[in-house]
Amino acid sequence: MELNHTLTVDLGDRSYPIYIGTSLLEDAKLLCNHVQGNSAIIVSNSTVAPIYLQNIVTSLTTQNIRFDVVILDDGEQFKTIDSVMTIIETLLTQRHDRQTTLVALGGGVVGDITGFAAAIYQRGVNFIQIPTTLLSQADSSVGGKTGVNHPQGKNMIGAFYQPQCVIIDTTTLDTLPDRELSAGLAEVIKYGLIFNKSFFDWLEQNIQGLINRERNLIAEAILVSCRTKAIIVQQDERESGIRAILNLGHTFGHAIEATMGYGNWLHGEAVATGMLMAIDLSQRMGRIDDNIRKRIVSLLEQCALPIKSPSKMTIEQYMHAMAIDKKAVNGSIKFVLLKELGRAFVTVDYDPDLLEQTLSDWCR
């Protein structure tokens, strides 16, 4: 076992470590040290479980921890309250008490569902994040956002609930499909745009190595992303202020996901297009110049990410979906925009005509 980095998300009595390294799934003690009682439930999906479930089973078995397994269908379309109830049913049927631990083994969907189940079972039980996709390793497993989708809007049902730890084994990315890797890179690029210009510069210089899965570069990208998110979450755990900048591109992107049908566009793909739409609006407001826009487009293109809105989407569909987005305030749509490269801001104060121009251009 090679352990490369340990970060801490400092939230007082809810603080927890993030372990980033290779072959971490082979270290039984690393996982079991964070299992509070003597029972656990492993939650995974039909894609990840055949590859990595046995690692977790072996770890719990060697430490004499009783466990059950829940295997969910794979895909954003299964990020539903029904999936949560599947976990709850197993918890109840197998008589798991408040000392049990839920172990989320999979991507962002598994992590969000498992975390939400942990938040509501007996008013809160322990859970551990073991993310296996780049998007979940660099973003969604950190920060305590849990929840499920509703047909009318993404992540409309959920809770802020922090894990006991996050175990990021970068070797799991060896089996990640190229499309999923690209989707994860969208969230990595986001951190360069909103908070860290030097990281964006580094991404431009190293993007081909990241696409080629060079392990040292992947680990560095995950480390910087997690460290940046930890800094932001420590200041604003429940998204009443600065944490909202993490939603760059998500207002437009969630509209794409909800309208096109969950799972047809991967979350990272929708965020990539959503970020470009936010960049477009930022540029119309005079915040950034065309050179910055071109640099961002180039980086996303190199990652094989979509840079156009779905051809079937209309202005009306965007406006309808964004109006019921959970980030809307008093009927006003809230956007995360760029002041400059590496600095984002959140606003409901924008010219509606400029938003209409952005949507009109992107829906042509």
C-alpha positions in Angstrom: 0.0 0.0 0.0 1.3 3.4 -1.0 -0.3 6.4 0.8 0.5 9.6 -1.0 -1.5 12.3 0.6 -3.9 13.0 3.5 -6.0 16.1 3.7 -8.4 17.2 6.5 -11.7 18.9 6.0 -11.8 21.0 9.2 -15.4 21.2 10.4 -14.9 21.0 14.2 -16.5 17.8 15.6 -17.5 16.9 12.0 -14.0 17.0 10.6 -12.7 14.1 8.6 -9.7 13.0 6.6 -9.4 12.5 2.8 -6.9 9.8 1.9 -5.5 10.0 -1.7 -3.2 7.2 -2.9 -2.7 4.0 -4.9 -3.9 0.6 -3.8 -5.8 2.0 -0.8 -8.6 -0.6 -1.2 -6.1 -3.3 -0.2 -5.6 -1.7 3.2 -8.2 -3.3 5.5 -7.2 -1.2 8.5 -7.5 2.1 6.7 -11.2 1.4 6.0 -12.1 -0.4 9.2 -10.5 2.2 11.5 -13.4 4.4 10.4 -16.2 1.8 10.9 -17.6 2.9 14.3 -19.5 -0.3 15.3 -19.2 -3.9 14.4 -21.6 -3.8 11.4 -21.7 -2.2 8.0 -23.6 -2.1 4.7 -21.7 -1.8 1.5 -23.6 0.1 -1.2 -22.3 -0.2 -4.8 -23.7 -0.5 -8.3 -23.9 -3.2 -10.9 -20.8 -1.8 -12.8 -18.4 -1.2 -9.9 -19.3 -4.1 -7.6 -18.0 -6.9 -9.9 -14.6 -5.1 -10.0 -14.0 -3.7 -6.5 -16.6 -5.1 -4.1 -14.4 -8.1 -3.1 -11.7 -5.7 -1.7 -14.2 -4.2 0.7 -15.7 -7.6 1.6 -12.2 -8.9 2.4 -11.3 -5.9 4.5 -14.5 -6.1 6.6 -14.2 -9.9 7.0 -10.6 -9.8 8.2 -11.6 -7.3 10.8 -14.6 -9.4 11.9 -17.1 -6.7 11.0 -20.6 -8.1 10.0 -21.9 -6.6 6.8 -24.6 -6.7 4.2 -24.4 -5.6 0.6 -26.8 -3.5 -1.6 -26.2 -3.4 -5.3 -28.0 -0.6 -7.1 -28.6 -0.2 -10.9 -25.9 2.0 -12.5 -26.8 5.5 -13.8 -28.1 8.9 -13.0 -31.6 7.8 -13.8 -31.5 5.6 -10.7 -30.6 8.4 -8.4 -34.0 8.4 -6.8 -35.8 8.1 -3.5 -36.6 4.5 -4.5 -32.9 3.6 -4.4 -32.6 5.2 -1.0 -35.6 3.1 0.2 -33.8 0.0 -1.1 -30.9 0.7 1.3 -33.3 1.6 4.2 -35.2 -1.6 3.7 -32.0 -3.7 4.0 -31.0 -1.7 7.1 -34.3 -2.4 8.7 -34.6 -6.0 7.6 -31.1 -6.9 8.8 -31.6 -4.9 12.0 -28.8 -2.5 11.7 -28.6 -0.1 14.7 -27.2 3.4 15.2 -23.7 2.1 15.4 -23.7 0.7 11.8 -21.6 2.2 9.0 -22.7 2.7 5.4 -19.9 2.3 2.9 -20.4 4.0 -0.5 -18.4 2.3 -3.2 -18.9 3.9 -6.6 -19.3 7.2 -8.3 -21.1 10.3 -7.4 -24.6 8.8 -7.7 -23.7 6.0 -5.3 -22.1 8.4 -2.9 -25.0 10.8 -2.9 -27.6 8.1 -2.4 -25.7 6.4 0.3 -24.9 9.6 2.1 -28.6 10.6 2.1 -29.7 7.1 3.4 -27.1 7.5 6.2 -28.4 11.0 7.0 -32.0 9.8 7.5 -31.6 6.3 8.9 -32.4 6.6 12.7 -31.7 10.3 12.2 -28.1 9.8 11.2 -25.5 7.0 11.1 -21.9 6.8 10.1 -20.9 6.6 6.4 -17.7 6.4 4.4 -17.1 7.5 0.9 -15.0 5.4 -1.4 -15.3 7.1 -4.8 -14.3 5.3 -7.9 -14.7 7.9 -10.7 -12.7 11.0 -11.3 -15.7 13.2 -10.9 -16.5 11.7 -7.4 -12.9 11.7 -6.4 -12.2 15.3 -7.3 -15.5 16.7 -6.3 -18.7 15.1 -5.2 -17.3 12.8 -2.4 -16.1 15.8 -0.5 -18.2 18.4 1.3 -21.2 16.5 2.6 -23.8 17.1 -0.1 -26.1 14.1 -0.3 -29.4 13.6 -2.1 -31.5 12.3 -5.0 -33.1 13.7 -8.1 -36.8 14.5 -8.8 -38.2 14.5 -12.3 -38.7 18.3 -12.0 -35.2 19.0 -10.8 -31.7 17.6 -9.9 -30.8 17.1 -6.2 -34.0 18.6 -5.0 -34.3 16.1 -2.1 -31.3 15.8 0.2 -29.3 16.8 3.2 -25.9 18.2 4.2 -24.3 15.2 5.9 -20.5 14.7 6.3 -18.8 11.3 5.9 -16.4 9.8 8.5 -13.7 9.8 5.8 -13.1 9.7 2.1 -10.8 7.0 0.7 -9.6 7.9 -2.8 -7.8 5.0 -4.5 -6.6 6.4 -7.8 -5.9 2.9 -9.2 -9.7 2.6 -9.6 -9.5 5.0 -12.5 -7.7 2.4 -14.5 -11.1 0.8 -15.3 -13.0 4.0 -15.8 -14.4 4.5 -19.4 -12.9 7.4 -21.3 -16.2 9.2 -21.4 -16.5 9.1 -17.6 -12.9 10.3 -17.3 -13.7 13.3 -19.5 -16.8 14.1 -17.4 -14.7 14.2 -14.3 -12.2 16.5 -15.9 -15.0 19.1 -16.3 -15.3 19.4 -12.5 -11.5 19.5 -12.2 -11.3 22.4 -14.7 -14.0 24.2 -12.7 -11.7 24.6 -9.8 -9.2 26.4 -12.0 -11.9 28.7 -13.2 -13.5 29.7 -9.9 -10.6 29.8 -7.4 -7.2 29.0 -8.7 -5.8 30.6 -11.9 -2.4 28.9 -11.5 -4.2 25.5 -11.5 -6.0 26.4 -14.7 -2.6 27.3 -16.2 -1.2 23.9 -15.0 -4.2 22.1 -16.5 -3.5 23.7 -19.9 0.1 22.5 -19.7 -0.8 19.0 -18.6 -4.1 18.2 -20.1 -2.8 15.5 -22.5 -1.1 13.7 -19.7 -4.4 13.8 -17.7 -6.3 12.4 -20.6 -3.6 9.7 -21.0 -4.2 8.8 -17.3 -0.6 9.6 -16.1 -1.0 8.6 -12.5 1.2 11.4 -10.9 -0.8 14.1 -12.8 -4.2 12.5 -12.0 -3.2 12.4 -8.3 -2.1 16.0 -8.4 -5.3 17.2 -10.1 -7.4 15.3 -7.5 -5.3 16.7 -4.6 -5.6 20.3 -5.7 -9.4 19.9 -6.4 -10.0 18.3 -3.0 -7.8 20.9 -1.2 -9.6 23.7 -2.9 -13.1 22.3 -2.1 -12.0 21.7 1.5 -10.9 25.3 1.9 -14.3 26.5 0.5 -16.4 24.0 2.5 -14.6 24.9 5.8 -15.7 28.5 5.3 -19.3 27.7 4.3 -20.5 24.2 5.0 -24.1 24.7 4.2 -23.8 27.0 1.1 -25.0 30.2 2.5 -22.1 32.2 1.0 -18.9 31.4 -0.8 -19.6 27.7 -1.3 -22.1 28.6 -4.0 -19.2 29.3 -6.4 -18.7 25.6 -6.6 -21.9 25.6 -8.8 -20.3 27.3 -11.8 -22.1 25.9 -14.8 -24.5 23.9 -12.7 -27.6 26.1 -13.2 -27.5 25.7 -16.9 -26.1 22.1 -16.6 -28.8 20.9 -14.3 -31.4 22.2 -16.7 -29.8 20.1 -19.4 -29.8 17.0 -17.3 -33.4 17.4 -16.2 -34.7 18.3 -19.6 -32.8 15.7 -21.6 -33.5 12.9 -19.1 -31.1 11.9 -16.3 -28.3 9.7 -17.7 -28.5 10.8 -21.3 -25.9 13.5 -20.6 -23.4 12.7 -17.9 -23.3 15.3 -15.1 -19.8 16.4 -16.1 -20.8 16.8 -19.7 -23.8 19.0 -18.7 -21.5 21.0 -16.4 -19.0 21.6 -19.2 -21.7 23.1 -21.5 -23.2 24.9 -18.5 -19.8 26.5 -17.7 -19.5 27.7 -21.2 -22.9 29.3 -21.1 -22.0 31.0 -17.8 -18.8 32.2 -19.5 -20.9 33.6 -22.4 -23.1 35.5 -19.9 -20.0 36.7 -18.0 -18.5 38.0 -21.3 -21.7 39.8 -22.3 -21.6 41.5 -18.9 -18.1 42.8 -19.6 -16.4 40.6 -17.0 -14.1 38.6 -19.1 -12.6 38.9 -22.6 -12.8 36.6 -25.6 -9.3 35.3 -25.1 -10.3 33.7 -21.8 -13.4 32.2 -23.4 -11.3 30.7 -26.2 -8.8 29.2 -23.7 -11.6 27.6 -21.8 -13.3 26.2 -24.9 -10.0 24.8 -26.1 -9.4 23.0 -22.8 -12.9 21.5 -22.8 -12.6 20.5 -26.4 -9.3 18.6 -25.7 -11.2 16.6 -23.1 -13.8 15.6 -25.7 -16.5 17.4 -23.7 -19.6 18.9 -25.4 -19.3 22.6 -26.1 -22.8 23.1 -27.5 -26.3 23.0 -26.0 -28.4 20.0 -26.8 -29.9 20.6 -30.3 -33.4 19.9 -29.0 -33.4 22.3 -26.1 -35.3 25.6 -26.3 -35.1 28.8 -24.4 -38.4 28.0 -22.7 -37.1 24.7 -21.5 -34.0 26.3 -20.0 -36.0 29.0 -18.2 -38.5 26.5 -16.8 -35.9 24.2 -15.5 -33.7 27.0 -14.0 -36.7 28.7 -12.4 -37.3 25.6 -10.2 -33.6 24.9 -9.6 -32.9 24.7 -5.8 -30.5 27.6 -6.2 -33.2 30.0 -7.3 -34.0 32.7 -4.7 -37.4 34.5 -4.4 -38.2 33.6 -7.9 -34.9 34.9 -9.3 -32.5 32.5 -11.1 -29.1 32.6 -9.4 -25.9 32.3 -11.5 -22.3 31.7 -10.8 -20.2 33.8 -13.2 -16.6 34.8 -13.6 -15.1 38.2 -12.6 -11.9 37.0 -14.2 -10.0 33.8 -14.7 -9.7 32.2 -11.2 -12.3 34.4 -9.6 -16.1 33.6 -9.5 -19.0 35.4 -8.0 -22.7 34.6 -7.4 -25.4 36.9 -8.5 -29.1 37.4 -9.2 -28.3 40.9 -10.4 -28.0 40.6 -14.2 -29.7 42.1 -17.2 -32.4 39.7 -18.3 -31.9 40.8 -21.9 -28.3 39.5 -21.7 -29.5 36.1 -20.4 -32.0 36.0 -23.2 -29.2 36.7 -25.7 -27.0 33.9 -24.2 -29.9 31.4 -24.4 -30.9 32.6 -27.9 -27.4 32.0 -29.2 -27.0 28.7 -27.5 -30.4 27.4 -28.6 -30.0 28.3 -32.3 
